[in-house]
Amino acid sequence: MRLKSYFIILALFLLALSGVLLYFGGWVVQSWLYAAEILVVLLLVYLIMFYRKIIKPLNTIASGMELLREQDFSSRLSLVGQYEADRMVNVFNRMMEQLKNERLRLREQNHFLDLLIKASPMGVIITTLDDVVSELNPMAVKMLGIRFEEAYGQKLGAIDSPLAIGLATVPKGETVTIRLNDSNIYKCTHSSFIDRGFHHPFYLIESLTDEVMKAEKKAYEKVIRMIAHEVNNTTAGITSTLDTVEQALSDSEGMEDICEVMRVCTDRCFSMSRFITRFADVVKIPEPSMYPVSLNDLVFSCKRFMEGMCKDRDITLTMEIDESLEEVLLDSALFEQVLVNIIKNAAESIGTGGTITIRTSSPARIEVVDNGPGITKETEAKLFSPFFSTKPNGQGIGLIFIREVLMRHGCSFSLRTYADGLTRFRILFN
């Protein structure tokens, strides 16, 4: 029963008491009757005043509860003129002020964190408890190489991105380095934060590509220079000595076999020198001289150049071009070598009797597709490592050259075999 009902019952009881006194007033002394009636009236007046003193603070408190329920922390309660109630009002108003300040602080903090995450050079991916992507910042979208809509609401393992598939295998609470088939290297951390009592998983992705490649390049440049210097100096002395001895013995009888051996040794020295020079050329790649070039014309020129080799292997080389493609800033001499190397690698992968297709599309993009045996997952991560090769007599120079030239052009690239069995080398101009 509500408090107001109790007051109404008490008032009715007093009124009933007053009626009883009036009814039986004939048997009571008149002065006593008047005193009783006055007492009843005073009790009614006091009861009304008491009711107002009790109900008004309670109404004020109820209004405060409504404000809390609606989360309106900017409104305040007015004083009611009663000491006990005003103490409660003051406590409530201070509490509302603290809640308002705390809410404002959290809002500003969350806004700052949102801006920080969006501007972060690290990729951030937040997932639900069911491992479904709920948030990812622009850098994570760029690292995954897909559009935001293709990742949002999907499980990492179901996203068509090598990095996403690699992230799905990172154990919780651990940090793993992932090397992809586009020569990019990422340090990936799988952790969690507590929100509303639950652990929400998230991934931090840090690019190590530049640091690792600089360290790799510095290391192999030093090794190549040292080896080239020693080999060239040694072979120069040996070939000079062999030439001198061969000339001295050439006039003597019965020395033809020895002279032939010396000529073979000289040729072998020159071959070794050329072999080392090829490694040294990777270190000496010049900075590209950029100027507007038609990608379609460049692709057509490379196709014509490689048609002879493909024909000898019974490989069909075709071209699909986008006529609307605009000119792109690049070094045509270096880029021609890149395309020739890519087509040559595709042809060697096929062996004989296959197809290679070169495509251009907008925005500026080149894709070389072949139907060779494909690239295994184990090989993908090593493709652009220094001097790695799957060929028995390969030196691992071609892909290093391709990587260096494309990176100096600011291109994004990848080499992988897709679910349809076709291997694609994709180059995207940023």
Secondary structure as the mmCIF struct_conf table of DSSP 4:
data_model
#
loop_
_struct_conf.conf_type_id
_struct_conf.id
_struct_conf.beg_label_comp_id
_struct_conf.beg_label_asym_id
_struct_conf.beg_label_seq_id
_struct_conf.end_label_comp_id
_struct_conf.end_label_asym_id
_struct_conf.end_label_seq_id
HELX_RH_AL_P HELX_RH_AL_P1 LEU A 3 TYR A 23
TURN_TY1_P TURN_TY1_P1 PHE A 24 PHE A 24
HELX_RH_3T_P HELX_RH_3T_P1 GLY A 25 TRP A 27
BEND BEND1 VAL A 28 VAL A 28
HELX_RH_AL_P HELX_RH_AL_P2 GLN A 30 ARG A 69
TURN_TY1_P TURN_TY1_P2 GLU A 70 GLN A 71
BEND BEND2 SER A 74 SER A 74
HELX_LH_PP_P HELX_LH_PP_P1 LEU A 77 LEU A 79
BEND BEND3 GLY A 81 GLY A 81
HELX_RH_AL_P HELX_RH_AL_P3 TYR A 83 ALA A 119
BEND BEND4 PRO A 121 MET A 122
STRN STRN1 GLY A 123 THR A 127
TURN_TY1_P TURN_TY1_P3 LEU A 129 ASP A 130
BEND BEND5 ASP A 131 ASP A 131
STRN STRN2 VAL A 132 VAL A 132
STRN STRN3 VAL A 133 LEU A 136
HELX_RH_AL_P HELX_RH_AL_P4 PRO A 138 LEU A 144
TURN_TY1_P TURN_TY1_P4 GLY A 145 GLY A 145
BEND BEND6 ILE A 146 ILE A 146
HELX_RH_AL_P HELX_RH_AL_P5 PHE A 148 ALA A 151
TURN_TY1_P TURN_TY1_P5 TYR A 152 GLY A 153
BEND BEND7 GLN A 154 GLN A 154
STRN STRN4 LYS A 155 LYS A 155
HELX_RH_3T_P HELX_RH_3T_P2 LEU A 156 ALA A 158
BEND BEND8 ILE A 159 ASP A 160
HELX_RH_AL_P HELX_RH_AL_P6 PRO A 162 LEU A 167
TURN_TY1_P TURN_TY1_P6 ALA A 168 THR A 169
BEND BEND9 VAL A 170 VAL A 170
HELX_LH_PP_P HELX_LH_PP_P2 PRO A 171 PRO A 171
TURN_TY1_P TURN_TY1_P7 LYS A 172 GLY A 173
STRN STRN5 THR A 175 ARG A 179
TURN_TY1_P TURN_TY1_P8 ASN A 181 ASP A 182
BEND BEND10 SER A 183 SER A 183
STRN STRN6 ILE A 185 ASP A 195
TURN_TY1_P TURN_TY1_P9 ARG A 196 GLY A 197
STRN STRN7 PHE A 198 SER A 207
HELX_RH_AL_P HELX_RH_AL_P7 THR A 209 SER A 250
TURN_TY1_P TURN_TY1_P10 ASP A 251 ASP A 251
BEND BEND11 SER A 252 SER A 252
TURN_TY1_P TURN_TY1_P11 GLU A 253 GLY A 254
HELX_RH_AL_P HELX_RH_AL_P8 GLU A 256 VAL A 283
TURN_TY1_P TURN_TY1_P12 LYS A 284 LYS A 284
HELX_LH_PP_P HELX_LH_PP_P3 ILE A 285 PRO A 288
STRN STRN8 TYR A 291 VAL A 293
HELX_RH_AL_P HELX_RH_AL_P9 LEU A 295 ASP A 312
TURN_TY1_P TURN_TY1_P13 ARG A 313 ASP A 314
STRN STRN9 THR A 316 GLU A 320
TURN_TY1_P TURN_TY1_P14 GLU A 323 SER A 324
HELX_LH_PP_P HELX_LH_PP_P4 LEU A 325 GLU A 327
STRN STRN10 VAL A 328 LEU A 330
HELX_RH_AL_P HELX_RH_AL_P10 SER A 332 ILE A 350
BEND BEND12 THR A 352 GLY A 353
STRN STRN11 THR A 355 SER A 361
TURN_TY1_P TURN_TY1_P15 SER A 362 ALA A 364
STRN STRN12 ARG A 365 ASP A 370
BEND BEND13 GLY A 372 PRO A 373
HELX_RH_AL_P HELX_RH_AL_P11 LYS A 377 GLU A 380
TURN_TY1_P TURN_TY1_P16 ALA A 381 PHE A 384
BEND BEND14 SER A 385 SER A 385
TURN_TY1_P TURN_TY1_P17 PRO A 386 PHE A 387
BEND BEND15 THR A 390 LYS A 391
TURN_TY1_P TURN_TY1_P18 PRO A 392 ASN A 393
BEND BEND16 GLY A 396 GLY A 396
HELX_RH_AL_P HELX_RH_AL_P12 GLY A 398 ARG A 408
TURN_TY1_P TURN_TY1_P19 HIS A 409 GLY A 410
STRN STRN13 CYS A 411 THR A 417
TURN_TY1_P TURN_TY1_P20 ALA A 419 ASP A 420
BEND BEND17 GLY A 421 GLY A 421
STRN STRN14 THR A 423 PHE A 429
#
